[in-house]
């Protein structure tokens, strides 16, 4: 069963990313207005931890989602590496899906427990040691909020098994509607708790409440009677394919890769609090702005990734190459427009929601971060496409790149006078050294891309954009 994605799903996807990621910029004005400066910095630290924890799922999410997509596409089996050569069935493999569902619940319970230990021990230590650099910080006052924040984060991690199942099935519209509802309600409820003086603790309670509510809705809507019936029949069939060792074979590699991604894109935020406590907020805002642009510009690609796997299973390589190139060009175009807007009016717009006159740390820093994410827009998607074949060759290099990024950052901070430029410059140097050219070259050779493929896709994208503009 080939997964197809319509225009409505694309609309819901962009709306979801806008409210889910953009909610930070909607909530930030209320945080700045109703929280004391000390709690504002702590709130920013909480948002950094939340986005960072999202990377530390030990690589299980993409591998489980890919396996579920294969099962919904009718795959007879899941291999450790590569795609099964057995002919795919016309109907989903519900026996395999039931086994994957049970495996996902088990693994995410383990991941949630690991995150609990990580935040409880190392997170608490980091908050205690570095929180003192924030003016007016009192650890005992923040501790109850921190404990509830840990509980909320752990619960959100555990509930990810539902997100993986929905995404793998291709039920993108449902997942995006849930994301939009969560984003909108988050904005409204955060405003209310801040307006009525419930402070930082109130914002954490909102996150916890929305997580519970949305998961309840997803279970009721997504797991409808026909799906439950088929999964129940699969459970009673007596067949119990062993899928966890197969998924974990590549998941452990992706886990190391996730750590590398964390070191490349998120760890510098924690370094920033240690070395530049007065500019900590500026660093995080810049990271959040470009993270928003990066993910929003990649939403088309992320939405169509299950279809890439489906096309690969079906052997439709020409369609796969065409759709992949189109997604890359769309991502680059959106990122270019967004970066131009940030350089032109970014500080003025952020000033409307903040207290400081200058929130972005200089044009040079912004331009360097733009360079980082432009390279990521290409080689990151190439690396993701490689995983569609159920192989993950980039684990050592991503981890080494992340390590090099942190080391270069520390060298620039301690042995030069370039200040905040250290963060994007270190990342750009580390990426250009290998990842930025290696994975595009791999994709060109492995998926047999030609110059004609690229030129045709580019011409079609430009023509489509021209038609859209002429209609307006």
Buried (B, 14 or more C-beta within 10 A) or exposed (E): BBBEBEEEBBEBBBBBBBBBBBBBBBBBBBBBBBBEEBBBBBBBBBBBBBBBBBBBBBBBBBBBBBBBBBBBBBBBBBBEEEBBEEEBEEEBBBBBBBBBBBBBEEBBEEBBEBBBEBBBEEBBEBBBEBBEBBEEBEEEEBEEBBBBBBBBBBBBBBBBBBBBBBBBBBBBBBBBBBBBBBBBBBBEBBBEBBEEEBBBBBBBBBBBBBBBEBBEBBEEEBBEEEBEEBBEEBBEEEEEBEBBEBBBBBBBBBBBBBBBBBBBBBBBBBBBBEBBBEBBBBBBBBBBBBBBBBEBBBBBBBBBBBBBBBBBBBEBEEBBBBBBBBBBBBBBBBBBEBBEEBBEEBBEBBBEBBEEEEBBBBEEBBBBBBBBBBBBBBBBBBBBBBBBBBBBBBBEBBBBBBBBBBEBBBEBBEEEEEBBBBBBBBBBBBBBBBBBBBBBEBBBEBBEBEEEBBEBBBEBBEEEEEEEEEEE
